[in-house]
Amino acid sequence: MMLQTKSLLLIAFLSTALLGCGAKKSEQDQADDKKNGPKPTLISVTHVKKQALDITEQSVGSLEGLTNPTVSSEVAAKVIRIHVNIGQAVKQGQLIATLDSTDFSLQIKEAQAEVARIEALLNNQNKIVERNQVLVAKKFISQNALDNDSSQQAALNEQWAGARARLDSIKHNSNKTRVYAPAAGIIEQKITVEGEFLKVGDPIVLIVSSQLLRAHLPFPEQIGAKLKPGLKVRLSTPTSPQTVDAVIHELKPMITEGSRSVDVIADVRNAPGWQAGASVDGTVVLGTKVASLMVPEQSLVLRPAGEVVYLVRGNKAYQAIVKTGVRQNGLVEILQGINENDAVVVDGAGFLTDQALIKLAEPSPASISKKVNN
């Protein structure tokens, strides 16, 4: 019994000693943490620079095709063959359709026969006039007889000229039985079919061309006074990666009733991939600020005090409340709150508070190699 009591007392003593050591170690860790303090935040820094800034206004509009011809028949004839299909790209002068030319071939033969008949009569009359001129000189016939023959000769000449003109007209119409594309574009619609008889003016196909497009850009009426013909406008469309630099061609004089907007018009010529009916983004350059303070967008942080950036001074970051202006190409214009050449935090700004400890992130080997190569 005595031995068991001593064992229990020994176990209790050792447990108390261990607890005391654990508490002592915990207090030591707390002291070390207090001594070391919070870890600094890794950041990257840029310096505020002045640069030129375009004053712009943006709008989303639509593209209108100005060259969308409906190819129609110029003669009355039956459709023999249509050589194009919907969606096919065609070049200017490409054969679109072939019409029946049988009637014109017969008319040409008839006109040629008439020309030959009049030519025969005219040749004979020419000989009569030549003989009568000799006879008049010898006073065998009167001058009146020669005048009558000369009149008939002139009349036959006019008939021959008329027959030749009719023959040329029939040949010209015969050529119209082969229908060609008046402009390059895409076949949007086939309006007739093979075997159908067409009258003059009946449509055959509709071609949509992108050679000349017109961009309509609606802008708010309050900036209408700033817009004028000749201003530069940058255009882009979802159907093409190509950006087009154009100028304002004209402004419609009336405000659009439904949207209360100003319709700004700019022309686009021969832009690959651009299509009539597509949407278009337009950016009008109203002017240029020669020197604006610009910082990267990631430097700007929203805090309870407002929009702020963090300035680097020593190993701390200090909060600066700023007033912003235009945002463009990943940069933000700062109107007030910082000065040129101030060191501003870029990466890591969202993790900072006023007077937080900071540490510049060391550049990676890849970025160092890139700098050396440059």
Buried (B, 14 or more C-beta within 10 A) or exposed (E): EEEEEEEEEEEEEEEEEEEEEEEEEEEEEEEEEEEEEEEBBEBBBBEBEEEEBBBBBEBEBBBBBBBBBEBBBBBBBBBBEBBBEEEEEBEEEEBBBBBBBEBBEEBBEEBBEBBEEBBEBBEEBBEBBEEBEEEBEEEEBEEEEBEEBBEBBEEBBEBBEEBBEBBEEBBEBBEBBBBBBBBBBBBBEBBBEEEEEBEEEBBBBBBBBBBBBBBBBBBEEEBBEBBEEEBBBBBBBEBBEEEBEBEBBEBEEEEEEEEEBBBBBBBBEEBEEBBBEBEBBBBBBBEEBEEBBBBBEBBBBEEEEEBBBBBBEEEBBBBBEBEBBBEBEEBBBBEEBBEEEBBBBBBBBEBBEEEBBBEBEEEEEEEEEEEEEE
